Amino acid sequence: MNNKKDHLSRRPFPAALVLAIAAAGATTAISARAQGSVTLYGIVDAGIAYVHNAQGASGQNQSTLVKLSSGNLSGSRWGLRGSEDLGNGLAAIFQLENGFNVGTGALGQGSREFGRKSIVGLASATWGTLTLGRQYDPLVDLVQPVTADGPFGGVFGTPGDLDNYDNSLRVSNSVKYTSPVVAGLQFEALYGFGGVAGATGSGQTYSFGAAYSNGPLSLAAGYFFANGGSTLTSGVRTWASSSDSLFNTVINQGFASASSIQIVRAGGSYAVGALSFGLAYSNTQYADDAYSTFHQTAKFNSGSAFLNYQATAALRAGVGYNYTSLTGPASAHYNQVNLGGGYSLSKRTDLYALAGYQKASGRTLDAKGASVAAQASIGDFGVSAGADNQALVVVGIRHKF
């Protein structure tokens, strides 16, 4: 009996059946490819930086700093993004994006696995896109593209990136709607849940913005508000919001106990042949309450201008200027100039050089609310000067895949 079963099991399949199974498998594979896709992508950006005036180990002396610097033009990252066609112009989408330091391999964005972005949602060419997760706010999506941040990165940014010029913050636990582009106009709205039972407003974030593009002209503006939450350490607020904080350097770390962040940003750019130039303005306010170490709303007004020149298909150059003033509990002023250049070796690899100089004046507050002399910190580079001026030069390479 067992021999009969063995004999039957060795009988070949009919040729027609084999061909039918193969054809069905091929059709399924082709259908899967047609209905959905997943893409692996990334950027690896690293360079050598020289900083004149960097706060030394004692926290007081000024030193020269030479270091390997990651993410100078673009934050180093790798990610996965994909979509599935659901029919009738509707698609399911997702994106997971990890940030890391090239020099050390360490995770970025607070050591999150997908700290740059993690979203899932639905997209329609007719109705727009709805996403949920950790993502950028409308000011980053719509206003940032008309600034010099795009071609030359955060070194050109506002001192200390105090207004999120270089997207230092993301919003977790958020839902965002992005409209389709209609006659050059697009708008976005975002809400981040605070997640505190019985206190809906604690830790919440909301933002909205709009952009218009018509040929060489691009304009954009937006509003951002984040509540700092109700977490206290020794009676002082510790930022606990659906939004990341912006208090990363000496420019604004004296206001880390703020009850909220409010940002209004607007910008525009215009292209004439190989030349493009633009202007931007932001008003950033850090509000105080009984749990803050400062006792008057801190207001930063910042204006910037840039001029970029695409000399050839491979060679580009740019110059930028930023003026920022602090009023309220203290009075300080920051003047910053920047230069940038880049050369494309291919569509995916380029070499670059960046330079900046910043001069600070007046007085600001330290983390304990005491009045101190204003220090310099160029753009979003994140190095405190320990002095009222700072100079920076970076040369590097960026590869996209």
Secondary structure, DSSP 4 states (H G I P E B T S, - for coil): -HHHHHHHHTSPPPHHHHHHHHHHHHHHHHHHHHHEEEEEEEEEEEEEEEEEEEE-TTSSSEEEEEEEEE-SSS--EEEEEEEEEEETTEEEEEEEEEEB-TTT--B-TTT-TT-SEEEEEEEETTTEEEEEEEE--HIIIIIGGGSTHHHH-GGGSSGGGTT-TT----EEEEEEEEPPPBTTEEEEEEEE----TT-TTTT-EEEEEEEEEETTEEEEEEEEEEE--S-EETTEE---SSBPP---STTTGGGTT-SEEEEEEEEEEEEETTEEEEEEEEEEEEE--TTSSS-S-EEEEEEEEEEEEE-SSSEEEEEEEEEEEEESSSEEEEEEEEEEEEEESSSSEEEEEEEEEEEEEEEEE-TTS-EEE-----TTT----SSSEEEEEEEEEEEE-
